[in-house]
Amino acid sequence: MAKHIVIIDGHPDRSAGRLCHALAQAYTRGARSAGHEVRAFEIAGIDFPVLRSKEQFDQGTLPESLQPAQDAIGAADHLVILYPLWLGSMPALLKAFLEQIFRPSFAYDLADPKRGKFTKRLKGKSARIVVTMGMPALAYRWMFGAHSLKSLERNILGFVGIGPINETLYGMVEVATPETRRKWLAEMEALGRSGA
Ligand SMILES: Cc1cc2nc3c(=O)[nH]c(=O)nc-3n(C[C@H](O)[C@H](O)[C@H](O)COP(=O)(O)O)c2cc1C
């Protein structure tokens, strides 16, 4: 069944040579070839301010430049979020994007403030997170516990009802051979085709 897929390319660098961009494009290509409807956002090309207060988060308005992305996420069946691991986590620009987008009234409601109960507003959407990194992917998982990835899954996406969430990790990307890169791009294209 054709899906509405939103791709968030979270690399802060617009340079065409970045692997994350190539992976996002491969996924898009595969998804479109299989009839899925794709909206792709490169956050490096979106101008938006950093969120600075709880007041802005709770009562402020979304920056206009982010409205298309928020609307698309609201209408999506499946999200694909790609980013390079920077200092053990997602790049600050992607975190700033998510802080702006996943605000109350869009992503969740405080149903019972006294008990701290929330209504998750983005249920029914699945996600895939794709992370590239300099270290071996197994080292990130087993030695570093993949903390930042778990935080994205549990504290941001899971918190607002998004699931199931799948992961693809590519390690040692700076020393990857052209053949390995081609294999990764083919994998992304296949995932795109299956909308997974
Ligand atoms: C500011 C910065 C911080 C980085 N921190 C890490 C890190 O903590 N762990 C790691 O394995 N790689 C780290 N790297 C390597 C990147 O993850 C790697 O260059 C990137 O995934 C390559 O993908 P790209 O071509 O899309 O940029 C860092 C790179 C930069 C520029």
The ligand as an SDF file (V2000), in Angstrom:
LIG
                    3D

 31 33  0  0  0  0  0  0  0  0999 V2000
   31.5450   17.9700   14.5310 C   0  0  0  0  0  0  0  0  0  0  0  0
   31.7050   16.4820   14.2900 C   0  0  0  0  0  0  0  0  0  0  0  0
   31.5970   15.6230   15.3530 C   0  0  0  0  0  0  0  0  0  0  0  0
   31.7050   14.2370   15.1390 C   0  0  0  0  0  0  0  0  0  0  0  0
   31.5360   13.3930   16.2030 N   0  0  0  0  0  0  0  0  0  0  0  0
   31.5650   12.0570   16.0040 C   0  0  0  0  0  0  0  0  0  0  0  0
   31.3300   11.1690   17.1000 C   0  0  0  0  0  0  0  0  0  0  0  0
   31.0820   11.5610   18.2260 O   0  0  0  0  0  0  0  0  0  0  0  0
   31.3950    9.8330   16.8480 N   0  0  0  0  0  0  0  0  0  0  0  0
   31.6500    9.3460   15.6010 C   0  0  0  0  0  0  0  0  0  0  0  0
   31.6740    8.1350   15.4350 O   0  0  0  0  0  0  0  0  0  0  0  0
   31.8480   10.1850   14.5430 N   0  0  0  0  0  0  0  0  0  0  0  0
   31.8130   11.5130   14.7190 C   0  0  0  0  0  0  0  0  0  0  0  0
   31.9970   12.3580   13.6680 N   0  0  0  0  0  0  0  0  0  0  0  0
   32.1660   11.7840   12.3110 C   0  0  0  0  0  0  0  0  0  0  0  0
   30.8130   11.8830   11.5330 C   0  0  0  0  0  0  0  0  0  0  0  0
   29.8250   11.1010   12.1670 O   0  0  0  0  0  0  0  0  0  0  0  0
   31.0100   11.4630   10.0940 C   0  0  0  0  0  0  0  0  0  0  0  0
   31.9170   12.3520    9.5170 O   0  0  0  0  0  0  0  0  0  0  0  0
   29.6960   11.4900    9.3340 C   0  0  0  0  0  0  0  0  0  0  0  0
   28.8180   10.5240    9.8140 O   0  0  0  0  0  0  0  0  0  0  0  0
   29.9270   11.2910    7.8490 C   0  0  0  0  0  0  0  0  0  0  0  0
   28.7080   11.4200    7.1570 O   0  0  0  0  0  0  0  0  0  0  0  0
   28.4550   12.6330    6.1560 P   0  0  0  0  0  0  0  0  0  0  0  0
   29.3010   12.4080    4.9340 O   0  0  0  0  0  0  0  0  0  0  0  0
   26.9980   12.6060    5.8670 O   0  0  0  0  0  0  0  0  0  0  0  0
   28.8900   13.9050    6.8830 O   0  0  0  0  0  0  0  0  0  0  0  0
   31.9480   13.7350   13.8480 C   0  0  0  0  0  0  0  0  0  0  0  0
   32.0880   14.6480   12.7690 C   0  0  0  0  0  0  0  0  0  0  0  0
   31.9740   15.9970   12.9870 C   0  0  0  0  0  0  0  0  0  0  0  0
   32.1210   16.9400   11.8190 C   0  0  0  0  0  0  0  0  0  0  0  0
  1  2  1  0
  2  3  1  0
  2 30  2  0
  3  4  2  0
  4  5  1  0
  4 28  1  0
  5  6  2  0
  6  7  1  0
  6 13  1  0
  7  8  2  0
  7  9  1  0
  9 10  1  0
 10 11  2  0
 10 12  1  0
 12 13  2  0
 13 14  1  0
 14 15  1  0
 14 28  1  0
 15 16  1  0
 16 17  1  0
 16 18  1  0
 18 19  1  0
 18 20  1  0
 20 21  1  0
 20 22  1  0
 22 23  1  0
 23 24  1  0
 24 25  2  0
 24 26  1  0
 24 27  1  0
 28 29  2  0
 29 30  1  0
 30 31  1  0
M  END
$$$$
